[in-house]
Amino acid sequence: MVRVGISKVRDDAGYTTDEYRVYWVENGRYDEGKASYHDDPEDAVGTLVAIHRRQSELGQDIEISEAKFTRNLMRRFYQYG
């Protein structure tokens, strides 16, 4: 099972930045290097949806994260839920 979502990147002091990152969790292993967008959450949502569609077409067992931050961005920029 693969789960994809979006997170806000934090700086060294722990404060959130204007960077959004698409992450990928597979078998409990977290990888946040899939895609990164500065001050553009809409592009992050587009990438998340494209990854989900492509992996679904390939028969991969994949779902979009139910994390509140990801859900809110999906509702804002994509017809979701």
MARDOLO-226894 format. One line per field, with one value per residue (C-alpha): x, y, z; residue in one letter. Coordinates in Angstrom, 2 decimals, padded with zeros to 5 digits. Example, Ala and Ser with C-alpha at 12.3 -4.5 7.8 and 13.67 -1.06 7.14 Angstrom:
// MARDOLO-226894
X c(012.30 013.67)
Y c(-004.50 -001.06)
Z c(007.80 007.14)
resn c(a s)
//
This chain:
// MARDOLO-226894
X c(000.00 001.25 -000.11 000.62 000.03 001.20 003.12 004.49 008.28 009.80 013.04 015.89 014.17 010.97 008.88 006.86 008.16 006.35 007.40 004.92 006.17 004.44 005.34 005.04 004.71 005.25 005.20 005.67 008.71 008.41 009.91 009.33 011.49 008.84 008.12 008.52 006.81 007.55 004.43 002.32 -000.01 -002.13 000.81 001.48 -002.13 -001.84 001.28 -000.35 -003.37 -001.13 000.94 -002.24 -003.76 -000.59 000.06 -003.61 -003.39 -000.34 -002.34 -000.54 -002.52 -002.39 -004.46 -004.42 -003.59 -006.46 -004.27 -006.15 -003.63 -003.76 -007.58 -007.96 -005.69 -007.46 -010.86 -009.54 -007.85 -009.49 -013.01 -012.38 -014.56)
Y c(000.00 003.45 006.68 010.12 013.50 017.10 018.68 022.13 022.22 023.53 025.49 024.70 026.66 024.63 027.33 026.52 027.94 028.77 025.39 022.55 019.01 015.95 012.92 009.20 006.51 002.91 000.03 002.51 004.14 007.92 009.66 013.40 013.89 013.34 016.99 020.42 023.73 027.20 029.22 027.17 024.71 024.33 022.80 020.49 019.28 018.78 016.67 014.62 013.90 013.01 010.59 008.99 008.58 007.19 004.67 003.60 003.03 000.82 -001.25 000.05 -000.02 003.73 006.18 009.89 010.72 011.59 014.09 017.33 019.53 017.35 017.11 020.89 021.59 018.93 020.51 023.97 023.18 019.96 018.57 016.17 014.78)
Z c(000.00 -000.95 000.51 -000.97 000.62 000.90 003.75 004.53 004.89 008.13 008.39 010.80 013.58 013.15 011.47 008.36 005.10 001.85 000.45 -000.13 -000.61 -002.03 000.07 -000.47 002.22 001.16 003.64 006.49 004.86 004.42 001.38 000.99 -002.07 -004.73 -005.58 -003.99 -004.75 -003.38 -002.59 -005.01 -003.26 -006.40 -008.31 -005.37 -005.54 -009.31 -008.85 -006.09 -008.31 -011.28 -009.16 -007.81 -011.29 -012.85 -010.10 -010.14 -013.90 -013.29 -010.80 -007.70 -004.46 -003.71 -001.68 -000.91 002.69 005.00 006.87 007.53 005.67 002.53 002.64 002.98 000.00 -002.07 -001.32 -002.14 -005.47 -006.63 -006.46 -003.59 -000.82)
resn c(m v r v g i s k v r d d a g y t t d e y r v y w v e n g r y d e g k a s y h d d p e d a v g t l v a i h r r q s e l g q d i e i s e a k f t r n l m r r f y q y g)
//
